[in-house]
Amino acid sequence: MKCLVSLEKESQRLAFLLEDSLSREARHWKAPVFRVSSTQETDVSPSQYDETVLWLGRLNIQFHFNPETFAAAVSILNRLLAVVKAQSKYLRCIAITCLILAAKTNEEDEVLPRLREFAVHSGCKCSTAEILRMERIIVEKLHWELYTATPLDFLNIVRTTFYLSTYF
């Protein structure tokens, strides 16, 4: 009987998490708009965006971060690009800063390298001062709300719900 009660509570908790994630996504999500044939060569193109996301994935592996950190970094990047017109020359600095912000919220402090190590080992070619300045810009533009539901969050909730309904 205790097992059924705890299973019901867990199902309610997962349903709440799913509803909360959906409402966060509805409040915060805007799709970034990329210029396919831009009038300025400074606009971020879809291929530059794809290349940057792949680069973030490699950095996520290099720094031994969790997949949730990568998903959060891409989410922050997407949300920023939806509200700010970014120039392609700043894209890597923006991306590494998104990864740093995501790592600060998802990783243990012991795992985080120093900011200087991030700058050097990432190959982003921006200084620690530029990263700090970009960090301030990003959090201000996103109104300090860095977390939004990621596809990985939804997968984890659905997987856990499926597991509970199958095995209990």
Buried (B, 14 or more C-beta within 10 A) or exposed (E): EEEEEEBEEBBEEBEEBBEEBEEBBEEBEEEBEBEEEEEEEEBBBEEBBEBBBEBBBEBBEEBEBBBBBBBBBBBBBBBBBBEBEBEBEBBBBBBBBBBBBBBBEBBEEEEBBEBEEBBEEBEBEBEBEBBEBBBEBBBEEBEEEBBBBBEBBBEBBEEBBEEBEEEE
